[in-house]
Amino acid sequence: MKLWDKIEIIEPYPAVYIPEIDSIAIADLHLGYEGIMAEQGIFVPKVQFEKEMKILKEIMDKQKSGRIVICGDIKHEFSETSYHEFIEVTDLLTFLRGHLREVIALKGNHDNYLIRVTRRHGIALYDELELGDFYFMHGHEVPERLLTAEATYIIMAHEHPAIVLYDEVGGREKLDCFLYGNVNDKKLLVLPAFSTFAEGSQVNTIPREELLSPILRELVDVDNLRAIGIAEEVGCLEFPELRRLRPQASKF
């Protein structure tokens, strides 16, 4: 499925391909999550890394590309790089370097000390990056040059967007989604989380002031953004503007 004839969703995965710069973009892997939970006394089956690697291999088999851009939160722990994260991030970067011409990492709010790992693999770590007509960032902060950059397309993450759908008897289904629309004279795309454990912001049920990203809270009319749900079983599901997906009982 194409967005603006410039960006292609790699169905049925939380990833896009941008032909103009020959790049795959993903975000929010949150590697090491299960190990961090175990250290806190919470048992979570250690399955995320294996599943993420399986999906990555399927993406790269389906869409040949020379470059991947990871838009932040490669790892999970805020304060340091844990042993669990070090092993998984190392394995991830080794795999990507072995299959792609270039690996680019953007720093997310969970990526403190990540440079210790990326440097070993010769991978530069950026706060933000402009590639041709595309401006990449994580989304936990508002870069000074966000709206003045020459790029037309802004690609961000951080929010882990998801929509909640209700049926006539009160049942509900949560679906990870891409969000896209306009911010001033630019096009905005918010990527879903790649992590299988990441909790998504239910963007059609929570008020704007409770969204995670200051960009969505302060700069964007979120109700005008459109959603594209993504699920392995069905691929892409296109939805209208978020305002039309708000529950009827909502007061905001």
Backbone torsions as a table, in degrees:
resi	resn	phi	psi	omega
1	MET	NA	134.4	-177.4
2	LYS	-101.9	146.0	172.6
3	LEU	-116.5	123.4	178.2
4	TRP	56.2	20.9	-178.1
5	ASP	58.9	17.6	-177.7
6	LYS	-122.3	-28.5	-173.1
7	ILE	-125.6	133.1	-178.1
8	GLU	-114.8	125.1	172.5
9	ILE	-74.4	131.2	179.1
10	ILE	-88.8	88.9	-175.8
11	GLU	-68.5	145.9	-2.9
12	PRO	-100.4	50.2	-169.4
13	TYR	-116.9	158.7	177.5
14	PRO	-81.7	61.6	-174.8
15	ALA	-151.2	153.9	176.0
16	VAL	-128.9	159.3	174.7
17	TYR	-123.9	136.6	-178.9
18	ILE	-118.4	98.4	-175.0
19	PRO	-57.8	-36.7	-174.5
20	GLU	-59.1	-30.7	178.7
21	ILE	-120.3	13.6	177.6
22	ASP	46.8	55.8	-174.3
23	SER	-135.2	136.7	166.5
24	ILE	-91.8	142.3	176.7
25	ALA	-127.5	132.0	174.9
26	ILE	-138.2	175.3	-178.5
27	ALA	-162.4	161.7	169.4
28	ASP	57.4	63.5	176.9
29	LEU	-81.8	-32.7	177.5
30	HIS	51.6	50.6	-179.9
31	LEU	-67.0	148.6	-179.5
32	GLY	85.6	5.6	-175.1
33	TYR	-56.9	-47.7	-175.0
34	GLU	-64.6	-39.2	178.9
35	GLY	-64.3	-40.4	177.8
36	ILE	-64.8	-41.2	177.7
37	MET	-63.2	-40.2	179.6
38	ALA	-62.4	-39.0	178.2
39	GLU	-64.3	-23.9	178.3
40	GLN	-93.8	7.4	177.8
41	GLY	84.3	14.9	-179.3
42	ILE	-113.5	117.6	-178.7
43	PHE	-84.8	122.5	174.3
44	VAL	-125.7	126.8	179.4
45	PRO	-53.3	134.3	-174.3
46	LYS	-84.9	80.8	-174.8
47	VAL	-126.0	-13.0	-170.4
48	GLN	-63.4	-48.1	-175.6
49	PHE	-61.5	-44.3	179.6
50	GLU	-60.5	-42.0	-179.4
51	LYS	-69.9	-41.6	179.1
52	GLU	-63.0	-40.3	178.9
53	MET	-66.3	-38.1	177.2
54	LYS	-61.0	-45.4	-179.9
55	ILE	-65.7	-41.3	178.6
56	LEU	-59.3	-43.8	179.4
57	LYS	-63.0	-40.3	178.9
58	GLU	-65.8	-39.6	178.1
59	ILE	-61.8	-45.8	-175.8
60	MET	-73.6	-26.0	172.4
61	ASP	-70.8	-36.6	-176.7
62	LYS	-79.6	-38.4	-176.4
63	GLN	-125.1	104.8	177.8
64	LYS	-71.1	136.1	-177.9
65	SER	-155.8	154.4	177.8
66	GLY	-94.8	-11.4	-172.5
67	ARG	-143.7	148.0	170.2
68	ILE	-128.8	139.3	175.5
69	VAL	-115.9	119.5	178.2
70	ILE	-102.1	114.1	-171.2
71	CYS	-88.0	48.4	169.2
72	GLY	96.4	161.9	-178.0
73	ASP	53.9	54.4	172.3
74	ILE	-66.4	-39.9	179.1
75	LYS	-110.6	174.1	-172.0
76	HIS	-104.9	-44.0	-172.6
77	GLU	-70.2	133.9	-178.7
78	PHE	-70.7	-49.0	-161.2
79	SER	-80.8	-26.6	-176.1
80	GLU	-158.8	179.5	171.9
81	THR	-102.0	110.1	-177.0
82	SER	-75.5	168.7	177.6
83	TYR	-58.9	-43.8	-178.7
84	HIS	-61.7	-43.5	179.9
85	GLU	-67.1	-41.6	-178.4
86	PHE	-57.8	-45.6	-179.0
87	ILE	-64.2	-47.4	-175.8
88	GLU	-70.7	-41.3	178.3
89	VAL	-65.3	-40.4	177.6
90	THR	-60.7	-46.6	179.4
91	ASP	-63.1	-40.3	178.4
92	LEU	-61.4	-51.6	-176.0
93	LEU	-67.0	-35.0	176.1
94	THR	-61.9	-44.1	178.4
95	PHE	-62.8	-47.9	-177.2
96	LEU	-65.0	-41.8	179.5
97	ARG	-64.9	-27.1	179.7
98	GLY	-79.9	-12.6	-175.3
99	HIS	-121.3	-9.8	-175.0
100	LEU	-130.3	153.5	177.5
101	ARG	-68.8	-36.5	-175.0
102	GLU	-147.1	137.6	175.2
103	VAL	-120.5	125.1	-179.5
104	ILE	-118.9	132.6	179.2
105	ALA	-119.2	133.3	173.1
106	LEU	-103.2	140.6	-176.1
107	LYS	-82.4	123.1	174.0
108	GLY	-98.8	177.9	-178.7
109	ASN	-69.8	-16.3	176.1
110	HIS	-91.9	-1.2	-167.7
111	ASP	-98.2	28.8	173.8
112	ASN	-60.3	137.1	179.0
113	TYR	69.4	4.4	179.6
114	LEU	-62.2	-27.7	-177.0
115	ILE	-59.9	-25.9	178.2
116	ARG	-62.3	-30.1	179.4
117	VAL	-89.7	-46.1	-176.7
118	THR	-62.6	-35.3	-179.2
119	ARG	-62.2	-36.1	179.9
120	ARG	-63.5	-25.7	-177.2
121	HIS	-102.5	6.5	-179.9
122	GLY	68.1	30.7	-177.7
123	ILE	-107.9	122.8	178.5
124	ALA	-74.2	144.3	179.3
125	LEU	-115.3	119.4	-175.2
126	TYR	-110.6	152.6	168.9
127	ASP	-79.5	-35.5	179.1
128	GLU	-157.3	159.3	-176.6
129	LEU	-155.5	135.5	176.3
130	GLU	-109.6	121.2	177.7
131	LEU	-121.4	107.8	-177.1
132	GLY	57.9	-124.6	-177.0
133	ASP	-92.9	18.0	-173.2
134	PHE	-127.6	130.9	-176.2
135	TYR	-114.3	116.9	-176.3
136	PHE	-106.4	143.3	174.8
137	MET	-162.1	174.6	177.8
138	HIS	-84.5	-52.9	175.7
139	GLY	118.2	2.6	179.1
140	HIS	-82.9	-12.2	176.6
141	GLU	-134.6	163.7	176.4
142	VAL	-102.4	104.9	178.7
143	PRO	-62.1	145.8	-177.7
144	GLU	-59.2	-36.1	-174.3
145	ARG	-99.1	17.1	-175.6
146	LEU	-54.4	-51.2	-174.7
147	LEU	-92.9	-4.1	178.9
148	THR	-106.7	-5.6	177.8
149	ALA	-62.5	151.7	-179.0
150	GLU	-70.8	-25.3	-177.9
151	ALA	-60.4	144.5	179.5
152	THR	-88.5	-29.5	-172.2
153	TYR	-110.6	127.4	177.3
154	ILE	-106.5	125.8	179.4
155	ILE	-121.2	120.9	-175.2
156	MET	-137.4	177.6	-177.3
157	ALA	-140.4	-133.7	172.2
158	HIS	75.7	-38.7	-172.4
159	GLU	-77.6	-22.6	-173.6
160	HIS	51.8	54.9	-170.7
161	PRO	-65.0	141.6	175.1
162	ALA	-148.3	152.9	174.6
163	ILE	-117.0	151.2	177.2
164	VAL	-112.0	128.2	179.7
165	LEU	-112.0	138.8	-178.9
166	TYR	-115.4	145.6	173.3
167	ASP	-103.0	-179.0	-172.4
168	GLU	-69.9	-14.5	-179.7
169	VAL	-107.8	12.0	175.0
170	GLY	94.3	0.9	175.3
171	GLY	-68.1	155.6	-177.9
172	ARG	-139.0	148.9	178.7
173	GLU	-135.8	129.9	179.0
174	LYS	-100.6	134.1	-173.5
175	LEU	-135.4	121.0	174.4
176	ASP	-60.2	149.3	-175.4
177	CYS	-150.3	158.2	164.2
178	PHE	-87.0	145.2	171.0
179	LEU	-116.9	138.8	178.3
180	TYR	-149.6	152.6	-179.7
181	GLY	169.5	-152.5	-174.3
182	ASN	-113.8	146.4	167.4
183	VAL	-135.2	109.7	-170.3
184	ASN	54.3	-125.0	-177.6
185	ASP	-96.6	16.1	-177.7
186	LYS	-115.2	162.1	176.7
187	LYS	-100.6	135.2	-176.3
188	LEU	-117.7	133.0	172.9
189	LEU	-127.4	126.7	176.1
190	VAL	-107.3	121.3	-177.3
191	LEU	-82.0	145.1	171.2
192	PRO	-72.9	162.8	178.4
193	ALA	-71.4	140.1	175.0
194	PHE	-80.1	-25.8	-179.1
195	SER	-62.3	140.9	176.9
196	THR	-83.1	-10.8	-178.9
197	PHE	-108.6	-12.0	-174.4
198	ALA	-63.3	128.9	174.2
199	GLU	-75.3	129.8	-179.7
200	GLY	-90.3	149.7	170.5
201	SER	-75.0	123.0	-179.6
202	GLN	-78.9	83.5	-164.8
203	VAL	-66.3	-17.7	178.5
204	ASN	-97.7	3.6	179.7
205	THR	-123.5	-17.7	-179.1
206	ILE	-100.9	150.8	178.8
207	PRO	-69.7	156.5	-176.2
208	ARG	-54.3	-39.6	-175.3
209	GLU	-70.1	-9.7	178.2
210	GLU	-100.8	2.2	176.4
211	LEU	-67.6	153.8	-176.1
212	LEU	-73.8	-42.9	-172.7
213	SER	-84.8	129.2	175.7
214	PRO	-63.7	-22.9	178.1
215	ILE	-66.8	-43.9	178.8
216	LEU	-74.2	-32.9	179.6
217	ARG	-71.3	-38.3	-166.3
218	GLU	-110.2	-27.3	-170.4
219	LEU	-112.4	-15.6	-170.6
220	VAL	-119.6	140.3	168.7
221	ASP	-82.0	91.4	-171.7
222	VAL	-59.0	-35.4	-178.2
223	ASP	-62.3	-20.3	179.0
224	ASN	-89.1	-8.6	177.6
225	LEU	-72.8	147.6	176.4
226	ARG	-103.3	154.6	-177.7
227	ALA	-116.1	142.6	170.0
228	ILE	-124.0	106.7	178.6
229	GLY	-69.1	151.0	-179.3
230	ILE	-135.7	131.0	178.4
231	ALA	-150.9	140.0	-177.3
232	GLU	-59.5	-32.6	-174.8
233	GLU	-73.0	-33.2	-171.9
234	VAL	-124.4	-9.4	-177.4
235	GLY	82.4	-135.2	-176.7
236	CYS	-93.5	139.1	174.4
237	LEU	-125.4	116.3	-175.9
238	GLU	-87.6	132.7	-179.1
239	PHE	-123.0	163.3	177.9
240	PRO	-79.7	-166.6	-180.0
241	GLU	-60.7	151.8	-177.7
242	LEU	-58.9	-32.7	-179.5
243	ARG	-58.5	-29.1	-179.3
244	ARG	-85.3	-6.8	178.9
245	LEU	-105.3	2.6	178.2
246	ARG	-70.0	138.1	175.4
247	PRO	-58.4	142.2	-176.9
248	GLN	-59.8	-27.8	-177.4
249	ALA	-82.3	-6.5	-177.2
250	SER	-63.6	146.3	-179.4
251	LYS	-108.7	0.9	-177.9
252	PHE	-112.8	NA	NA
